[in-house]
Amino acid sequence: MEPGDPLAILQDSLRGAPIIWKGEYPYFIHPISDGIPRMDPDVLRATRDLIVSMVDWSEIDLIVSVEAMGLPLLASVGEASGKPTVVIRKRSYGMEGEVKVDVSTGYSKSTIYVNDIKPGERILIVDDVISTGGTLEPILEAIEGIGAKLQDIIIAIEKGDGRERLSREKPEWPIRTLARIEIVDGKVEIIE
């Protein structure tokens, strides 16, 4: 890969990511996934450009992500593509058709709320990280339950077996990732 290659920029930014432990769970800290350490604009631009180049935009009606760390990607991809965006929120607004979704990650459980996704809409999901798939799976089920079509699903960083598990269990879900990582001896390693 040559310098300036968006994938190389994203991968290089991941290699030095700090690790903290939440119980038995190794948690890497990266500006795409956590908003800290500070984000080099080249990393956000590279991640956005990778996503934008992967999508058939004629097949997308709406881009969707989950607060909070999906928001930088959602905003930059929405602006670059000219497509409308909607945020799955962590609080209820009580809007007509709001769908409550319980999610669990490798280290927490929460409830989120889906609004303003309509039956028949072709959805692109963008998000920061997939690890266990515990957040993504119930969101995708809820969006399908609304009657929208999961046209494309692109997650910036893959850690763990969540994508592989979901791809086995739900092969109709088009989940793709930009960079795969593993925590090895307390450091982030890129899996090619």
N, C-alpha and C positions, 0 to 999 in steps of 0.2 A: 504494500500500500504506500502511496506517495503522501508526502506532507500535504495537508489541506484536504485529504480524503475524509469525508464526514465520519465514516465508521472508525477510522484510525483515531480521529479526534475524540470521539466518544469513548473508545476502548482505552486510550491513554489516560483520559480523565478518571476512569474507573480504577486503574492499576494502583494509584496512590490513595485510594479512599480509606479513611480511618474505620476501625471496627470497634464496636462496643458490644457487650454481652447483656442481653435481657434474659436472665435466668440461663437456660441452656441454649438460647437462640442467639447466634452471631448476627449482628445487625450492622451492615455497612452503612456509612454516612456519605452521601453524595449530593451535590446540588440539584440533580434531576429528581432524586427521591426524597430529599429532606429540606432543600432550600439553604442548606449549609454544607460544607463551607461555601463561601461566596461563589456564585456562578460566573464563569468566564463566558461572555456572550458567544464566543465561538462554539462552546459546547452546546448551548441551547440551539444555536443556528444549525449546527451539524445534525443534531437530533431531529429538529424540525425538517431539515432538508431530506434526511433519510426517510422519514415518514411520508412526506409529500411525494417523493419519487416512487414510493411503493404502491400508491393507491390509484385505482381507476376512478377518477373523480366524477366521471359521467354516471357512476353507479352509486353515488353517495348523496343523500338528502340532508343529513344532520350528523355533526360530530359531537360525541358525548364523552365526558370524563367524570371522575370522582374527585371531590375536594379532599384534601387541599393540594396534594402534590401533582395531581393531574393537570392543575390549572395552567402552569406555564406552558406545557405542551399544547393544551387545548387552545389557549389564546394564540400561540404562535402558528399552529397548524391551521386554525380557523382563519386567521388573517391572511396567511399565504395562499390558502385554497379558495378563499371567498365564500366558504360554506358557513351556514349558521351553526352555532354551538349551544349546548346546554350542559349544565353542571348537575351531577347527582350530589345532593347536599346531605349534610349530617344533621339537619334539623327539618322539622315538618313546617310546611307553609299552608297546608290544608287546601291546596288548590284542587279543583275538580280533576279526578283521575289520578291523584297522587298515589304512588305505590310505595308501601313501607317494606324495606328489605333488611333482614338481619344478616350480618356478615361476621366472619371471624378470620383473623390473620394468624400467623405463627405466634403472636404474642398478645393479641387483644380481641375483644368482641365489641361490636357496636351495631347501631341501627342507622340506616341511611334512607333517603327518600328520593324517588324518581318522579320527576314532573315533566310535562310538555313533550313527551314522546308519543307519537300517534301511530295507530295501526297502519301497516303498510309502508311506513317510512323505512328507508334503507340507511342503516346506522353504521358509522365508523366509530369504534371505541378506541380512544388513545389513553394510555395510562403510563405511570412511571415504572412500576415494578410488578412482576409476578413471582411469587415464591411458592406458597402452598396452593394457591388458587382459591383460597377461602374467601377472598373478597370478590374476585372476578366471577366465580361460578354462580352465586345467587343473583348478582347483577344481571348476568346474561340470561338467566332463567326468567327474571322479572321482565326484562325487555322483550323476550320472546312471548311471555305471558300477555303483554300489552298488545302483541300482534305486529310488532315491528320486525324488520328483517335484519339480522346481524350480518351485514355485508362484509365487514372487515374488522379485525381486532388487532391493533398493533401496540405492543408493550415495549417500552424503551429497554428495560433491563430484566433479564431472566436469571433467577437464582433458585436452585432447588428443582423439584420435579413437578411443580404445579401445571406448567404448560403441557408436559408430556402426559400427565394423568388426565387432564381435561381433553386433550386431543384423542386419547384412547376412549374415554367414556362418551365424549360428544364429538365425533369426527366431523360433524356438520359445522362446528364452530371454527371459523378460519383464524385461529390465534397464531400470530407471528410476533417474533421479538427481534430487537436490533442487536443486542449484545448479551451473551451468556456468561455468567460469572460463577465462581465457586470460591468459598472461603477456605484457604489452605494455609495451615500454620499461622492463623491470625492475619492473613493478607488476602486481598482480592486477586484472583487469578482469572484471566480470560480463557474461556473454553471456545476453541475455534470450531 
